[in-house]
């Protein structure tokens, strides 16, 4: 799949700032899988995850616990 187009510098109503961080290969693969599935850039994927409340899940142990419990339950057939 071709690399997604670069996000607009004023996307989300503000200028983006460059950042660099280290992650594990497992987390990198999760990001890459999501990028391939959605067609978003890594930057846009992270932006959307953060705006959707990802930091709240990390900083709020109870919210994270509930999410993980929900993920471990099998989906009900419709």
BALOMI-913317 format. One record per atom (N, C-alpha, C): x, y, z; residue in three letters. Coordinates in steps of 0.02 Angstrom, whole numbers, padded with zeros to 5 digits, always signed. Atoms other than C-alpha are relative to their C-alpha. Layout:
// residues N
XYZALA ...
This chain:
// residues 78
+00043-00059+00000UNK +00000+00000+00000UNK +00045+00062+00000UNK -00041-00060+00001UNK +00070+00172-00043UNK -00006+00039+00066UNK -00001-00040-00062UNK +00118+00286+00100UNK -00055+00054-00003UNK +00053-00051+00000UNK -00026+00401+00153UNK +00028+00069-00011UNK -00021-00069+00010UNK -00020+00584+00106UNK +00016+00032+00067UNK -00018-00037-00060UNK +00061+00700+00232UNK -00059+00044+00022UNK +00055-00040-00028UNK -00065+00785+00347UNK +00012+00074-00011UNK -00005-00073+00006UNK -00101+00969+00325UNK +00032+00027+00064UNK -00035-00028-00058UNK +00009+01074+00440UNK -00048+00036+00047UNK +00048-00033-00043UNK -00145+01163+00506UNK -00061-00044+00014UNK +00054+00046-00014UNK -00252+01008+00527UNK -00021+00008+00073UNK +00027-00007-00068UNK -00362+01014+00682UNK +00005+00071+00026UNK +00001-00070-00019UNK -00350+01203+00682UNK +00063+00026+00033UNK -00063-00023-00030UNK -00171+01215+00744UNK +00059-00031-00036UNK -00061+00027+00032UNK +00006+01191+00681UNK +00024-00061+00038UNK -00028+00060-00031UNK +00084+01022+00711UNK +00074+00014+00016UNK -00070-00007-00020UNK +00251+01011+00799UNK +00034-00068-00007UNK -00034+00064+00007UNK +00381+00878+00761UNK +00020-00029+00068UNK -00019+00035-00061UNK +00411+00749+00898UNK +00030-00068-00020UNK -00030+00066+00010UNK +00513+00590+00910UNK -00004-00038+00065UNK +00003+00040-00061UNK +00486+00448+01033UNK +00016-00072-00016UNK -00018+00071+00008UNK +00536+00267+01060UNK -00058-00044+00023UNK +00051+00049-00018UNK +00413+00122+01062UNK +00027-00070-00013UNK -00021+00070+00010UNK +00428-00067+01067UNK -00020-00023-00070UNK +00020+00027+00065UNK +00420-00170+00907UNK -00074-00022-00002UNK +00070+00021-00003UNK +00251-00238+00963UNK -00047+00060-00010UNK +00041-00060+00008UNK +00177-00063+00979UNK +00007+00028-00070UNK -00012-00024+00068UNK +00256-00014+00814UNK -00042-00040-00050UNK +00039+00042+00045UNK +00171-00161+00729UNK -00075+00016+00006UNK +00070-00020-00010UNK +00003-00110+00806UNK -00015+00064-00039UNK +00009-00062+00037UNK +00024+00064+00734UNK +00001-00013-00075UNK -00006+00014+00071UNK +00079-00002+00565UNK -00063-00036-00026UNK +00061+00036+00020UNK -00072-00120+00558UNK -00058+00049-00007UNK +00054-00050+00002UNK -00190+00024+00598UNK +00009+00048-00059UNK -00014-00045+00056UNK -00105+00135+00468UNK -00021-00035-00066UNK +00018+00036+00061UNK -00126+00001+00334UNK -00076-00008-00006UNK +00073+00011+00000UNK -00307-00031+00384UNK -00039+00064-00016UNK +00038-00063+00006UNK -00360+00152+00390UNK +00023+00045-00057UNK -00027-00044+00051UNK -00247+00233+00261UNK +00022+00067+00028UNK -00023-00062-00032UNK -00204+00370+00387UNK +00076-00001+00007UNK -00071-00004-00016UNK -00028+00431+00418UNK +00009-00019+00074UNK -00014+00015-00071UNK +00055+00380+00582UNK -00018+00060+00044UNK +00013-00061-00037UNK +00043+00560+00639UNK -00075+00011+00011UNK +00072-00010-00005UNK -00143+00573+00601UNK -00032-00054+00044UNK +00026+00054-00042UNK -00176+00404+00682UNK +00010+00016+00074UNK -00015-00017-00069UNK -00091+00459+00843UNK -00041+00061+00023UNK +00040-00060-00016UNK -00178+00629+00838UNK -00072-00020+00017UNK +00070+00020-00012UNK -00349+00547+00824UNK -00007-00043+00063UNK +00003+00041-00061UNK -00311+00419+00960UNK +00003+00043+00062UNK -00006-00045-00058UNK -00259+00556+01080UNK -00063+00042+00009UNK +00061-00041-00005UNK -00409+00664+01040UNK -00061-00042+00020UNK +00055+00045-00018UNK -00522+00512+01065UNK +00004-00023+00073UNK -00004+00016-00071UNK -00462+00493+01244UNK +00052-00052+00019UNK -00050+00050-00016UNK -00313+00376+01235UNK +00040+00017+00062UNK -00038-00020-00060UNK -00219+00477+01367UNK -00041-00013+00063UNK +00043+00013-00057UNK -00368+00460+01484UNK +00005-00073+00020UNK -00005+00071-00015UNK -00356+00271+01470UNK +00067-00016+00034UNK -00066+00013-00029UNK -00171+00277+01514UNK +00004+00029+00070UNK -00006-00034-00065UNK -00191+00397+01660UNK -00055-00019+00049UNK +00055+00021-00043UNK -00352+00322+01728UNK -00003-00076+00001UNK -00003+00074-00002UNK -00323+00141+01782UNK -00068-00034-00004UNK +00066+00031+00002UNK -00508+00105+01805UNK -00029-00001-00071UNK +00024-00002+00069UNK -00552+00161+01628UNK +00037-00051-00043UNK -00039+00050+00037UNK -00411+00054+01558UNK -00022-00071+00018UNK +00022+00067-00022UNK -00467-00096+01661UNK -00066-00019-00034UNK +00065+00012+00032UNK -00645-00080+01593UNK +00008-00015-00074UNK -00011+00011+00072UNK -00583-00067+01414UNK +00030-00069-00012UNK -00032+00065+00009UNK -00472-00220+01432UNK -00049-00057+00014UNK +00050+00051-00014UNK -00614-00320+01509UNK -00048-00007-00058UNK +00045+00001+00057UNK -00727-00272+01365UNK +00032-00033-00060UNK -00036+00029+00057UNK -00594-00321+01237UNK +00008-00075+00007UNK -00013+00072-00009UNK -00569-00493+01315UNK -00064-00041-00006UNK +00063+00037+00007UNK -00754-00539+01303UNK -00014-00013-00073UNK +00017+00015+00070UNK -00810-00627+01143UNK -00058+00043-00023UNK +00054-00039+00028UNK -00923-00527+01029UNK -00063-00043-00005UNK +00064+00036+00006UNK -01107-00576+01032UNK -00021-00002-00072UNK +00025+00007+00068UNK -01180-00643+00872UNK -00066+00038-00006UNK +00062-00039+00011UNK -01317-00533+00798UNK -00054-00043-00028UNK 
